[in-house]
Amino acid sequence: MNTMPPTKTPAFVVNTKMLDFAWIAIGLVLLGVSIHPAIDGDGVYRFKDLQHLMMGEAPNSKWSVVQPLLSLPLYAFGATFGSPERFVSYFNYIVFVGLIAALWWEFREQQERNSIIILLMGASMFPHHLQHYYGEVLTASACTIGFVLLERQRHALACILLALGIANTPAALPAVMLALLFYVYNTGTWSALIAVVLAAALIGGEFLWKFGAVGATPYLHQGERGFETVMPYSGLPGFSYPIWLGVLSILFSFGKGLVFFVPGLLLRWPSLYPRMPKSQALLTDTLLVFVLGLVLLYAKWWAWYGGVFWGPRYFLIACVPASILFAYSLSRRLAALPVVLLLLSVWVCAQGYLYGLDAIGPCTDNQYALEVLCWYTPEFSPLWRQFVIGFSSVSPIRLLYVEWCAISIVSLLLQSYRHSSRAQSSVAASGASPSVY
């Protein structure tokens, strides 16, 4: 009886998943060795709270104690093997690595997984935020993973993470409640609202511990206000800013506007909205409702702009749905507008990581009298400032990370082009009319 010769197994088989994992790992390593984070601004107060906790004392600042509590292991490790400040300054980088790992695992069945992760690393505001010990990275990461776990029906862990994210930024409570109500309306899963109850308990417990009363928030104190400048609503406390002016500024101002710093959000426009699985569409829309809630909340806050900080500080989580929208847009069809918006996002990431607020001119002089220039005018906006004054030299290791980002994004665009070409060839061969996506 004749038999076929046995098929030889190739000596080397390319495992694309392992290559993808290795490439992303290289990017995270480059980010980690080039980031050089610092404890400055609001991070100084969070670090002081951490020091109080290490000494067994109750912190007394207005900032949440969640991040300092989670930073205790880093402080203890740094006190033993080096500088506590140095180790603690990497807290947000470690959180971001955790976010990437969670998305890698949870999106393992989606072909867009690598694209989402690369876009968060190379076409979002995250790299700039990782340079500081501020609270937005923890809130954005915890809430993102929480919403992902809700979609995966892992409600208990999801509620814990959402509660921690909210408690870390108590102002996010109404926005998360709005997002969870949207989720419940679409799924009927009322247990998701446990996250709101748990977060409220954590916030109230912290206020009671630190200030002696459940509702004793220092953010509404009359002394909580900015400097009085030429702007008509400056120097007022609390929720004193006209909401319609706040919304316009948060969305469209040259130095703080989401349209410029997170342009991928525009892909949610009905005619641009990419087709995606129902579960991913629900996750994306839930995150977008959360962002909408944050916009409406901070629009009335006297410091809607987030102080002297690069870009729309309070809306970092908006980068997540924007990256998902970009990923599914590129996997369906290579169109001109998504590519233009993506290139703008890449520049946002590169500018924020390489330059940030290095050349904002007179915006901080004379008690911030001219700070408004950095909010509203393109000439002083961080995104366009280098085109006015020139590009200064930057660290070679940082340039290496930006090059990794550029190679990754170009690779995504080439993959999208090849996919679009094959799809058009199939349509032409079949004689059918091409679909939008």
KOLKOLFI-888577 format. One record per residue: residue in one letter; x, y, z of N, C-alpha, C, O in turn. Coordinates in steps of 0.1 Angstrom, whole numbers, plus 5000, padded with zeros to 4 digits. Example, Ala and Ser with C-alpha at 12.3 -4.5 7.8 and 13.67 -1.06 7.14 Angstrom:
2
A513249435078512349555078513249675078514249675085 S512849785071513749895071512950005079513450115080 
***
This chain:
437
M500949885000500050005000500950125000501850145008 N500650214991501450344990500950435001499850455004 T501950495007501650595017502350725014503450725008 M501650835018502350965016503450985026503350945037 P504551045021505651075030505251165041504451265039 P505651155053505251245064505751385061506851405056 T504851475065505151615063506151665073505951645085 K507151725068508151775078507751905084507251995078 T507951915097507552035104508752135102509852105104 P508352255098509452355096510252375109509752365120 A511552395107512452415118512152545126512352555138 F511552635119511252765125509852815121509652835109 V508952825130507652875126507453015133507553025145 V507053115125506853245130505553255138504453225132 N505653275151504453295159504153445159504753525167 T503153485152502853625151502353685164502653805167 K501653605172501253665185502453685194502453785201 M503453605193504653625201505453745196506053825204 L505453765183506153885177505454005181506054105185 D504054005181503354125186503554155200503754265204 F503654045208503854065223505254125225505454215233 A506254075217507654125219507754265214508454345221 W507054305204507154445199506554535209507154645211 I505354505215504754585225505654595237505754705243 A506254485241507154485252508354575250508754645259 I508854575238509954665235509554805237510254895242 G508354845232507854975234507655015248508055125252 L507154925256506954955271508354975277508455055286 V509354895274510654905279511255045275511855115284 L511155085263511655215258510955325265511555425269 L509655315267508955415275509455425289509555535294 G509655305295510055305309511455365311511655435321 V512355335302513755385304513855535300514855595303 S512955585292513055725287512155825294512355945292 I511255775303510255865308510655965318510256075318 H511555925327512156015338511056085345510956215344 P510156025352508956085358509456175370510456145376 A508656265374508956355385507656375394506556365389 I507956405406506856435416506756585417507556645423 D505856645410505656785409504256825409503356735409 G503956955410502557005410501656935421502056925432 D500556885417499656815426500256695432499956645443 G501156635424501856515429502656535442502756445450 V503056655445503756685457502856665469503356605479 Y501656705468500756695479500356545481500156495492 R500156475470499856325471501056255478500856165486 F502256295474503456235480503556265495503956185503 K503156395499503156425513502156345521502456295532 D500956315515500056225521500556085523500356025533 L501356045513502055915514502955905525503055805532 Q503756015527504656025538503956015552504355955561 H502756085553501956085565501555945568501555895579 L501155875557500655735559501855645564501655555572 M502955665559504155585563504455615577505055525584 M504155735582504455765596503255735606503355755618 G502255665600501055635608500155745611499355735620 E500255855603499455975605498355985594498555925583 A497256045597496156075588496556185578496956295583 P496456165565496756275556495656385557494556355562 N496056505553495156615555494956705543494456815544 S495356655531495256735519493856705513493156615517 K493456795503492156775496492156665486491156625482 W493356615483493456505473493156375479493356345491 S492656285471492256155475493456075481494556095476 V493155985490494155905496494355775489495255695493 V493555745479493555615472494955595466495555485468 Q495455685458496755665451497855655461498755575459 P497955745472498955725481498955585488499955525491 L497755535491497655405497498155295488498955205492 L497855305475498355205466499855225463500455135458 S500355335467501855365464502655315476503955325475 L502055275487502855235499503955135496505055145501 P503655025488504754935485505954995478507054955481 L505655085469506755145462507555235471508855235470 Y506955305480507655385490508555305499509655335501 A507955195504508655105513509855045505510955035511 F509655005493510754945485511855045482513055015483 G511455175479512355275477513155315489514355345489 A512455315501513155345513514255245517515155275524 T514055125512514955015515516155015505517254985509 F515855035492516855015482517255135474518055135465 G516755255478517155375471516355495475516155515487 S515855575466515055695469513655665468513155615458 P512855685479511355665478510755755467509855705460 E511155875466510555965456510755905442509855905433 R511955845439512255795426511355675423510855665412 F511155585432510355465430508855505429508155455420 V508455595437507055635437506655705424505555705419 S507655785419507355855407506955765395506355815385 Y507355635396507055545385505655475387505355385380 F504955525397503655465400502655465388502155355384 N502555575381501655585369502155495358501355445350 Y503455485356503955395346503555255348503155185339 I503755215361503355075365501855055363501454945358 V501055155366499555145364499255125349498455045345 F499955205341499755205326500155065321499455015312 V501255005325501654875321500554775325500254685318 G499954795337498854705341497654725332496954625328 L497354845328496254875318496554795305495654735299 I497754815300498154745287497954595288497454525279 A498454535300498354395302496854345302496554245297 A496054425309494654395310493954395297493154305293 L494254495289493654505275494254395266493454335258 W495454355268496054255260495354125263495054045253 W494954095275494353975279492853975275492353875269 E492154085278490754085277490354095262489254055258 F491154155253490854165239491554065231491754075219 R491953955237492753845231492053785219492653725210 E490653795219489953735208489653825197489053795187 Q490053955198489754055188491054085180492154095186 Q490954085167492054115158492554255160493654295156 E491754345166492154485168492854505180493254625183 R493154405188493854415201495154495200495354595207 N496054445191497354515190497254655186497954745191 S496254685177496054825173495654915184496155025186 I494754865192494254945204495454985213495555095217 I496254885216497354905225498354995219498855085226 I498754975207499755065200499255205200499955295201 L497955225197497355355196497355425210497655545211 L497155355221497255415234498655455237498955555244 M499655375232501055405235501655515226502555585230 G501155515213501755605204500955715197501455785189 A499655715201498755815195497755865206496555875203 S498155885218497255935228498056025238499256045236 M497356075248497956165258498656085269499256145278 F498455955270499055875281500555905283500955925295 P501355895273502855905276503156035283504056035292 H502556145280502856265287502456255302503156295311 H501256205304500756195318501556105327501656125339 L502256005321503055915329504255985334504955925343 Q504556105330505756175336505456235349506356295355 H504256235354503856305366503156205376502656105372 Y503156245389502456165399501056215402500656235413 Y500356245391499056295392498056185392498456065391 G496756215394495756105397495056055384494255955385 E495156125373494356095361494655955356493755885351 V495855915356496255785350495555665358495055575352 L495555675371494955575379493455565377492855465375 T492855685377491355685375491055635361490055555360 A491755685351491455635337491655485335490855415329 S492755435341493055295340492155205347491655105342 A491855235360490955155368489555155362488955045362 C489055275358487655275353487655205339486655135336 T488655215331488655145318488654995320487754925314 I489454945329489454795331488154755338487654645335 G487654845346486354815352485254795342484454705343 F485154885333484154875322484354755313483454695309 V485654725310485954605302485454485310484954395304 L485754475323485354355330483754345331483254235332 L483154465332481654455331481154395318480254305318 E481854425307481454365294481754215294481154145287 R482754175302483054035303482253965314482553845317 Q481354035320480453975330481153935343480753845350 R482254005346482953985358482654105367483554185369 H481454105373480954215379481554255392481754375395 A481954155400482554185413483854265412483954375418 L484754215404486054285403485854415395486554515398 A484954415386484654545379484154655388484654765388 C483254615397482754715407483854765416483854885420 I484754675420485854715429486754815422487154925427 L487154785409488054875402487355005399487955115400 L486055005395485355135392485255215405485455335404 A485055155416484955225429486255295433486255405437 L487355215431488655275433488955395424489555495428 G488655375411488855485402488055605405488555715404 I486855585409485955705413486455765426486555885426 A486755685436487255735448488555815447488755915454 N489355775437490655845435490355985429491156075431 T489256005422488856135416487356145420486456125411 P486956195432485556195436484656275426483456245425 A485256375419484456445410483856365398482956405391 A484456245396484056155385482856075389482256005380 L482356085401481256005406479956025397479355925393 P479556155395478356175386478556115372477556065366 A479756135367479956085353479955935352479355885342 V480555865362480455725362479055675364478655575358 M478355745372476955705375476155715361475355625358 L476355825354475655835341476055725331475255665324 A477355685331477855585322477255445326476855365318 L477155425339476655295344475155285341474655175338 L474455395343472955395339472755365324471855295321 F473655415316473655385302473855235300473255175292 Y474855185307475155035306473954955310473654855304 V473354995322472254915327471054925317470354825315 Y470855035311469755055302469954965290468954905284 N471154935286471454855274471554705277471454615269 T471854675290472054535294471054485304470854355305 G470454575312469554525323470354475335469754415344 T471654495335472454445346472554545357473454635358 W471654545367471554645377472654635387472954725394 S473254515388474354495398475554585395476354605404 A475654635383476754725380476754855389477754915391 L475554895393475455015401475954995415476155095423 I476354875419477054855432478354935432478754985443 A478954955421480155035420479955175425480855235432 V478755235422478555375427478355375442478855465449 V477655275447477455265462478755255469479055315479 L479555165464480855135470481755255469482455285479 A481755325458482555445456482155555466482955625472 A480855575467480355675476480755645490481055735498 A480655515494481155475507482555505510482955555520 L483455485500484855505501485155655502485955705510 I484455735494484655885494484155945508484856015514 G482955895512482455945525483355905536483555985546 G483755785536484655735547485955815547486455835558 E486555845536487755925536487556065541488356115549 F486456125537486156265542485956255558486456345565 L485256155562485056135577486456115584486656175595 W487256035578488556015584489456135584490156165594 K489456215573490456325572489856455578490556535584 F488556475576487956605579486856605590486356705594 G486456485594485556475605484056475601483256465610 A483756475588482356475584482356405570483256425562 V481256335567481056255555481056355543481656315532 G480456465544480356555533481356675533481056775526 A482356665541483256775542484356785531485556755534 T483956815519484856825508485456965508484757065508 P486756975507487457105507487357175493487657295492 Y486957105483486857155470485857265468485857355459 L484857265477483757375476484057485486483157565488 H485157485492485557595501485757725494486157725482 Q485357835500485457965493486858005489487058085480 G487857945496489157975493489757895481490857925476 E488957805476489357725465488957795452487857775446 R489857875447489657955435490957995429492057985436 G490958045417492158085410492358235411491658305418 F493458285404493758425404492758505396492158445386 E492458625399491658715392492458775380493358845383 T491958755368492658805357491658885348490658915352 V492058905335491258985326489958905323488958955318 M489958775325488858685321487658715330487858725342 P486458735325485358785333484858695344484258745354 Y485158565343484658475354485858415362485758315369 S486958485362488158435370487958485384487258575387 G488658415393488658445407487458405415487358435427 L486558335408485358285415485558135419486258065413 P484858095430485057965435484057865430483057905424 G484357735432483357625429482857625415483657645406 F481657585413480957565400480457705396479157715395 S481357795392480957925389481057965375480658075370 Y481557875366481857905352480557875344479957775346 P480157965335479057935327479157805319480157785312 I478257715320478457585315478657585299479457505294 W477957675292478057665278479457715273479957665263 L479957815281481357855278482357745281483357725274 G482057675292482957565296482957455286484057405283 V481757415281481757315271482457355258483157275253 L482257475254482957525242484457515244485157475235 S484857565255486357565258486957425259487957405253 I486257335266486757205267486857135254487757045252 L485957155245485857095232486757155222487457085214 F486757285221487357355209488557455212489057505202 S488957475225490057575227491357515221491557395222 F492157595216493357545209494357485219495057395215 G494357525231495357475241494857365250495557305257 K493457345250492857245259491857165253491257065259 G491457185240490257125234490456985231491456935225 L489456905234489456765231489456735216490056635211 V488856825208488856815193490356805188490656735178 F491256875194492656885190493456775197494356715190 F493256755209494056665217493556515216494356425218 V492256495214491756355212490856355200489656335202 P491356385188490556395176489856265172488856265165 G490356145177489656025174488156015179487455935174 L487856105188486456105193485456145182484356105182 L485956215172485156255160484656135152483656145145 L485356025154484955905146483655845151483055755145 R483155895162481855855167480655915160479555885161 W481056015151479956075143479355965134480055885129 P477955965133477355845127477855805113478055695110 S478255905105478755875092480155815092480655765082 L480855835103482255785104482355665113483455605114 Y481255635121481355535131481655395125480955345116 P482755335129483155205123482255085128481755095139 R482054995120481354875124482154795133483354765130 M481654745144482354665154481454575161480254595161 P481954465168481054375175480254445185480654555190 K479054395188478054465197478754495210478554595216 S479454395216480054415229481054525229481154605239 Q481854535218482854645218482154775215482654885220 A481154775208480354905206479754955219479855075222 L479254865227478654905240479754955249479555055256 L480954885249482054935257482455075253482655165261 T482655095240483055225235482055335239482455445243 D480755305236479755405239479655435254479355545258 T479855335262479755355277480955445281480755535289 L482055425276483255515279482955655274483355755280 L482355665262482055795257481055865265481055995267 V480055795271479055855280479755905292479456015298 F480755825297481555875308482256005305482256095313 V482856015294483556135289482556245289482856365293 L481356225283480356325282480056375296479856495298 G479856285306479556325319480656415325480356515332 L481956375323483056455327483056595321483256695328 V482756605308482656735302481656825308481856945311 L480456775310479356845316479656895330479256995335 L480356805338480656835351481756945352481557045359 Y482856925345483957015346483657145339484357245341 A482657155330482357275323482057385332482257505329 K481457355344481057465353482157485364481957585372 W483157405364484157415375485057535371485457555360 W485457615382486257735379487557695372488157775365 A488157575375489357535369489157425359489857325359 W488257445350487857345340489157315331489157205326 Y490057405330491257385322492357295329493257255322 G492157265342493157175349494457245353495357175356 G494457375354495657445358496757445348496457415336 V497957475352499057475343499457335341500357275347 F498857275331499157135328498857115313498057185307 W499657035307499557005292498256945288497956835293 G497457015280496256955274495056945284495156995295 P494056875279492856855287493056755298492656635297 R493556795309494056705320492956605325493256495327 Y491756655327490756575334490156465325489356385329 F490456465312489756385302490656275296490556245284 L491656235303492656135298491956005294492355945284 I490855965301490155845297489555855283489255745277 A489355975278488855985264489755915254489255885243 C490955905257491955835248491555695245491955635235 V490955625255490655485253489555465243489755385233 P488355525243487355505233487855555219487555505209 A488755665220489255715207490155615201490155595188 S490955545209491855435203491055315198491455265188 I489955285205489155175200488455215186488455135177 L488055335185487455385173488455385161488155345150 F489655435164490655425154490955285150491155255138 A491155195159491455055156490454995147490854925137 Y489255005150488154945142488055015128487654955118 S488255145128488255225115489355175106489055155094 L490555155111491655105103491554965099492054925088 S490854885107490654745103489554715093489554615087 R488754825090487654805081488054865067487854805057 R488454995067488755065055489655175057489555245067 L490655195048491555305049490955425043490855435030 A490455525051489755645046490555765049491355765059 A490455875042491255995044491056055057492056085064 L489856075061489656155074490156085086490856145094 P489855955088490455885099492055885099492655895110 V492655885087494055885087494556025091495556035099 V493956135087494256265091494156285106495056335113 L493056235111492856245126493856165133494356205144 L494256045128495255965134496556035134497256035144 L496956095123498256165123498256285133499356305139 L497156345134497156455145497356395158497956455167 S496656275161496856215174498256175176498756185188 V498956125166500356085167501256215171502156205179 W500956325165501656445168501356495183502256535190 V500056475187499756505201500656425210501156475220 C500756295208501556205216502956245216503656255226 A503556275204504956305203505256445209506256455216 Q504456545206504656675212504556675227505456725234 G503556605233503456595247504556525254504956555265 Y505156425247506256345253507556415251508456405260 L507756475240509056535237509156675243510256715248 Y508056755243508156895246507256935258507657015267 G506056895257505056935268504857085269504557145259 L505157135281504957275283506357345284506457455291 D507257295276508657355277508757495273509657575277 A507857545264507957675258506657745257506257795247 I505957755269504657825269504757975270503758045272 G505958025270506158175270505658245283505958195294 P504958355282504558435294503258385301502758455309 C502858265298501558225303501458215318500358215324 T502658195325502658175339503158305347503258305359 D503458405339504058525345502958615352501758605348 N503358695361502458795368501158735373500058775370 Q501358625381500258555387499258505376498058515377 Y499858445365499058385355498158475348497058435343 A498558605347497658705341497358675326496358705321 L498358615319498258585305498058435302498358395291 E497758365312497558215310496558185299496658085293 V495558275298494558255288495058235274494458165266 L496258295271496858275258497158125255496958085244 C497558055265497857915263496657825263496657715258 W495457875267494257805265493657815251493157725245 Y493657945246492757975235493458005222492857995211 T494758045222495358095210496257985204497057925212 P496257965191497157865185498557895187499457805188 E498958025187500358055187501058015201502257985201 F500258005212500757965224500257835229500657785239 S499457765221499057635224500257535224501057545215 P500357445234501457355233501557275220502757245216 L500457245214500457165202501157235190501757175182 W501157365190501657445178502757535182503357595173 R503157535195504157635199505557615192506257705189 Q505957485190507157455184507257505169508357545164 F506157515163506157565149506357725149506657775138 V506157785160506357935161507757965165508458055160 I508357895175509657925181510757835177511957855180 G510357725170511357625166511457505175510857505186 F512157395170512157275177513557255184514557255178 S513457255197514757245205515157095205514357005202 S516357075210516956935210516256855222515856915232 V516156725220515456645230516356525232517356495225 S516056445243516856335246516856225235515756195230 P517956165232517956065221517155945225516455885216 I517055905238516355795242514855815240514055725237 R514455945242513055975240512655975225511655925221 L513656025217513456015203513355865198512555835189 L514055775205513955635201512555585204512055505196 Y511955625215510555585218509655635208508755565203 V509755765204508955825194509055755181508155735173 E510255715177510555635165509755505166509255455156 W509755435178509055315179507555345176506855265169 C507055455182505655485179505355505164504355465159 A506255585158506055605143506055485135505255465126 I507055395138507055265131505855185133505255125124 S505355185145504155115149502955165141502155085136 I502755295141501655355134501755335119500655305113 V502855355113503055325099502655185096502055155085 S503055095104502754955102501254935102500654855094 L500554995111499054985112498455045099497554985094 L498955155094498455215082498655125070497855105061 L499855065069500154965058499254845059498754805049 Q499054795071498054685072496654715068496054645061 S496254835072494954885068494854905052493854875046 Y495954955046495954975032495854835025495154825015 R496654735029496554605023495154545025494654485015 H494554565036493254505039492254575029491354505024 S492354705028491454775019491654735005490654724997 S492854715001493154674987492554534984491954514973 R492654444993492154314992490554314991489954244983 A490054395000488554415000488054464987487054414982 Q488654564982488254624969488454534958487554524948 S489454454958489654354947488554244948488154194937 S488154204960487154104962485854154956485054084950 V485554284960484354344955484254354940483254324933 A485454394934485454404919485354274913484654264902 A485854174919485754034913484353984913483953914904 S483654014924482253964926481254054919480154004917 G481654174915480754264909479754334918478754394914 A479954314931479054374941479454524944480554564940 S478454594950478754734953479554734966479254664975 P480554824967481354824979480554884991479654974989 S480754835003480054885015480854995020481955025016 V480255065030480955185036482155135044483155205044 Y481955025051483054965059483354825055484154755061 
***
